[in-house]
Structure formats: C-alpha cells, structure tokens
C-alpha cells in the first residue's frame, strides 16, 4: 500500500518532501512539488486549488512509484520523460543525455559569433555533431529562422528522439538527422558546427553522481583516458567542413579548454574568442574559426 494513501494533495506533497530531505536530496521541496504535480496531472495552480482533496488510489500508487524512483537516484527529468532547454520542452530517452543549463553556453557563444559576423538572418547551414536529444541544434534553429540544421549521432535511438523533438518544436522542415560518427556522414561547407561530445575521463566515471552515472548513456559520457578522445576525432572532421571564416563551438569539461584550443590550432583553426564560462565560472564553450580566404 502506498504511504500516500488517504492523504490530501498538500499532505502528500509535504510527506514526499520529507522523504527526499531525509535522503539528502538537495532539491527536495522542488522535486516533491514537480513529482506530485506530474502524478496528478496538475500544474502549480492546480496543486494549490486541489490542496485539500484526497488522492485517489491510482494517484497515490503513481506518486509512490515516482517517490521510489527518485529515492533510487533517478533524475526528475527522467521520471517526467522531458526536460526544458532554451525554452524548448525536449523529450528524453535512455539513449540521450539530460540537457543541462551549462550546455546553453554553446548556444549563447554560437549566436554571439554569428551576430558579430552579421549572419543571423542568412540562410545558414549548421551542424550539431553527436546531437543526442537535439538540444543544441533545435535551440539554434529556434533562433535562426532561415537556417538549415543537420544533427548527427551514432545512436539510431537518439536520432529518433531528436527527430520527435524537432517535430514537437515545429522545426522538422529545417532539421535533418544523420546516423554517423560525428561529421563522417556530412558534406560541407557549414557556416557553424557545434558539439557537446563525451568529455569525462574514463577513470572518473565511477565517481559521478548517481543521477548521471546510472541513468545517462555511458557512450555520451566517456571521453577516454584523458577525456579528449572525441575532440581528437571531431575537430579535424569539422575543420574540413567549415566555410571560410565559420566557427566551431564545442562544450568543454572542467580544465579542458586550453587543451581543446590546442587541438583546434593543430587542425588549422584560430581562436574565435575567449572561452565562455558557465554560471560556476568554468570555461564551458570553446570556439575556433576557419581562416577566411
């Protein structure tokens, strides 16, 4: 029997928050509100309006299931099945990472570089290498109404998720998804290439938070012995496909920006600007551009 049986909506929410706090989950209050609303199909206003009604047996059982999953370390976004990124609600799957706010720095820096070149309104060709849920590509397409985007991934399941997200966002007509290893299946030139590749060192995987280690796909996390394996492959590929003057923007792990800039230089790219830091001050988005002829 669910521990939420015969409780009011408000009492159930409070009880769930206590259980999550006891398990040392920092976002306990927020998680409890979101999961209670999801179990009952109510937004915040609905939760307030229904605060004193009693949960049905189905609602109680559903909330208990969500509680057990969260207590086991499953992220709220995975329980909900979706996550907002750049204002877009993105469907998730077991083949995709949960999009994180840090990754929005890649979108921000890309738009800054395009704006500086006066290219925001042009019919641009952009590529997202290792697109996953399609987060970066779809965010850029939502800001670049004349652009055509290409997202690649080695996972067919990830591409199906990305394609569904493109349809949901009304961007299918401008988004093409290709199954290949980074840029190997693409033909240039591109006016912008972006990527958030795996960059966690193999030896560090075991020390990641359970929310990441147990639920994000390993192939999207493991960057090899030094975390830079993916960059060694994708940066030369991207350099060969960029139009003259066009930028490559990638996400970097902590302490990796200078090494990534060196890999870009070795591939013939010059620094486009200083790396863009995330909210924690970590250099997160690194850019290089192909020299204009």
C-alpha positions in Angstrom: 0.0 0.0 0.0 1.3 3.5 -0.8 2.4 5.7 2.0 0.3 8.4 0.4 -3.0 6.6 0.7 -5.8 8.7 2.1 -3.7 11.8 2.2 -4.7 15.2 0.9 -2.7 16.6 -2.1 -0.9 19.0 0.2 -0.1 16.4 2.9 1.2 14.0 0.2 3.5 16.7 -1.2 4.8 17.6 2.2 5.4 13.9 3.1 7.3 13.4 -0.1 9.5 16.4 0.6 10.3 15.0 4.0 11.3 11.6 2.5 13.5 13.3 -0.1 15.1 15.6 2.5 15.8 12.6 4.7 17.6 11.0 1.7 19.8 14.2 1.5 18.3 15.2 -1.9 19.1 19.0 -2.0 16.2 19.9 -4.2 13.7 18.0 -2.1 10.9 20.7 -1.9 11.1 21.5 -5.6 11.2 17.8 -6.6 8.3 17.0 -4.4 6.2 19.7 -6.0 7.1 18.7 -9.5 6.6 14.9 -8.9 3.3 15.4 -7.1 2.0 17.6 -9.9 3.2 15.1 -12.5 1.5 12.2 -10.7 -1.8 14.1 -10.5 -1.6 15.9 -13.9 -1.6 19.3 -12.2 0.4 22.4 -12.6 1.3 24.7 -9.7 -2.0 26.5 -9.8 -3.8 23.2 -9.9 -1.9 21.8 -6.9 -2.9 24.9 -4.9 -6.5 24.6 -5.9 -6.6 20.9 -5.1 -4.6 21.1 -1.9 -7.3 19.7 0.4 -8.7 17.0 -1.7 -7.7 13.4 -1.1 -5.6 11.5 -3.5 -7.3 8.7 -5.4 -5.8 5.2 -5.1 -4.3 5.4 -8.6 -2.7 8.8 -7.8 -1.3 7.5 -4.6 0.2 4.5 -6.3 1.6 6.6 -9.1 3.2 9.1 -6.6 4.7 6.2 -4.6 6.3 4.9 -7.8 7.8 8.3 -8.6 9.0 8.6 -5.0 10.8 5.3 -5.1 12.4 6.1 -8.4 13.6 9.5 -7.2 14.9 8.0 -3.9 16.9 5.4 -6.0 18.7 8.4 -7.7 16.7 8.7 -10.9 16.7 12.3 -12.0 13.4 14.2 -12.0 13.7 14.9 -15.7 13.9 11.1 -16.5 10.8 10.4 -14.4 8.9 13.2 -16.2 10.3 12.0 -19.6 11.2 15.5 -20.7 13.5 18.5 -19.9 13.3 22.1 -20.9 16.3 23.5 -22.8 16.5 27.1 -24.2 12.8 27.3 -23.6 12.1 24.1 -25.6 10.4 21.1 -23.9 12.6 18.2 -25.1 11.6 14.5 -24.9 14.3 12.3 -23.3 15.2 8.6 -23.9 17.7 6.2 -22.4 19.9 7.0 -25.4 20.2 10.7 -24.7 21.7 12.9 -22.0 19.5 15.1 -19.9 20.2 18.5 -21.4 22.0 20.7 -18.8 22.0 24.5 -18.3 25.8 24.6 -18.8 25.3 23.5 -22.4 23.3 26.7 -23.2 26.7 28.4 -23.2 27.4 26.7 -26.5 24.2 28.2 -27.9 25.0 31.6 -26.5 28.5 31.7 -27.9 27.4 30.4 -31.3 24.8 33.2 -31.6 27.3 35.8 -30.4 29.8 34.8 -33.1 27.1 34.7 -35.8 25.8 38.1 -34.7 29.3 39.6 -34.8 29.6 38.4 -38.4 26.2 39.8 -39.3 24.9 36.3 -40.1 21.8 35.8 -38.0 19.4 36.3 -40.9 21.3 34.4 -43.6 20.3 31.0 -44.9 23.0 29.3 -42.8 23.9 25.6 -42.8 24.7 24.4 -39.3 25.7 21.0 -37.9 25.4 19.5 -34.4 27.8 16.6 -34.0 26.6 14.0 -31.5 23.2 15.7 -31.3 21.6 13.4 -28.7 18.1 14.8 -27.9 18.8 17.6 -30.5 19.0 20.2 -27.8 21.7 22.4 -29.2 20.6 22.1 -32.8 17.0 22.9 -32.1 17.8 25.8 -29.8 19.9 27.3 -32.6 17.2 26.7 -35.3 14.6 28.4 -33.0 16.8 31.5 -33.0 17.9 31.3 -36.7 14.7 31.3 -38.8 16.5 30.9 -42.2 19.0 28.2 -41.1 19.0 24.6 -42.1 20.4 22.2 -39.5 22.0 18.8 -39.6 22.3 16.6 -36.4 24.4 13.5 -36.3 24.6 10.7 -33.8 25.9 7.1 -33.9 22.7 6.1 -31.9 19.6 5.5 -34.0 17.5 5.7 -30.8 18.9 9.1 -30.1 18.2 10.3 -33.6 14.6 9.1 -33.2 14.3 11.2 -30.0 15.8 14.2 -31.7 13.5 13.9 -34.7 10.5 13.7 -32.4 11.7 16.8 -30.6 12.1 18.7 -33.9 8.6 17.8 -34.8 7.3 18.9 -31.4 9.1 22.2 -31.8 7.8 22.7 -35.4 11.3 22.6 -36.8 11.2 19.3 -38.8 11.3 21.1 -42.1 14.7 22.6 -41.3 16.3 19.7 -39.3 17.9 16.7 -40.9 19.3 13.8 -38.8 22.1 11.6 -40.0 23.4 8.4 -38.4 27.2 8.6 -38.5 30.2 9.1 -36.3 30.4 12.9 -35.7 30.8 14.5 -39.1 31.8 11.5 -41.1 28.5 11.4 -43.0 28.2 15.1 -43.7 29.3 17.2 -46.7 30.2 20.8 -46.3 30.5 23.7 -46.3 28.9 24.7 -43.0 28.5 28.2 -41.5 28.6 26.8 -38.0 29.4 23.5 -36.4 28.6 22.7 -32.7 29.2 19.7 -30.5 28.8 18.6 -26.9 30.9 15.4 -27.1 31.7 13.0 -24.2 34.5 14.5 -22.1 34.6 12.7 -18.8 37.8 10.8 -18.2 37.2 7.0 -18.1 38.7 6.8 -14.6 36.3 9.5 -13.3 33.0 7.8 -14.5 32.7 5.8 -11.3 32.8 9.0 -9.2 30.0 10.8 -10.9 26.7 11.5 -9.2 24.3 8.5 -9.3 21.9 10.6 -11.3 24.5 10.8 -14.1 26.4 7.5 -13.7 23.3 5.3 -13.5 21.0 7.0 -16.0 22.9 8.9 -18.7 24.2 6.7 -21.5 27.9 5.8 -21.0 28.8 6.4 -24.6 27.7 10.0 -24.2 29.9 10.5 -21.1 33.1 8.5 -21.6 35.8 10.7 -23.2 38.6 8.2 -22.9 41.6 8.2 -20.7 42.1 11.9 -20.7 38.6 13.0 -21.7 39.7 14.4 -25.1 39.3 11.3 -27.3 36.2 12.6 -29.0 37.7 16.0 -29.7 40.7 14.4 -31.5 38.3 12.9 -33.9 35.6 15.6 -34.4 37.8 18.7 -34.6 39.7 17.7 -37.7 36.5 16.5 -39.3 34.7 19.8 -38.5 37.7 21.9 -39.7 37.5 20.2 -43.1 33.7 21.1 -43.4 33.7 24.7 -42.2 33.2 27.5 -44.7 36.0 30.1 -44.6 35.5 32.3 -41.5 33.0 29.9 -40.0 33.2 28.8 -36.3 33.3 25.5 -34.5 31.9 25.8 -31.0 32.2 22.8 -28.5 31.4 22.2 -24.9 34.4 21.5 -22.6 34.8 19.8 -19.3 36.5 21.5 -16.4 40.1 22.3 -17.1 40.0 21.2 -20.7 39.6 24.5 -22.6 43.3 25.1 -23.2 43.8 21.6 -24.5 40.8 21.8 -26.8 42.1 25.2 -28.2 45.4 23.5 -28.9 43.6 20.7 -30.8 41.7 23.3 -32.8 45.0 25.1 -33.6 46.5 21.8 -34.7 43.6 21.4 -37.1 44.1 24.8 -38.6 41.5 26.7 -36.6 42.3 30.0 -34.9 40.7 31.1 -31.6 37.4 32.9 -32.3 37.1 34.4 -28.8 37.9 33.6 -25.2 36.0 30.5 -23.9 32.6 31.3 -22.5 32.2 30.4 -18.8 29.1 28.8 -17.3 27.4 30.1 -14.1 30.0 28.4 -12.0 32.8 30.3 -13.8 34.1 27.2 -15.6 35.2 27.8 -19.2 32.5 25.8 -20.9 32.1 26.8 -24.5 35.3 26.9 -26.7 35.4 28.3 -30.2 37.8 28.3 -33.1 37.2 29.5 -36.6 38.4 28.7 -40.1 40.5 31.5 -41.5 38.7 33.5 -44.2 40.4 33.3 -47.6 
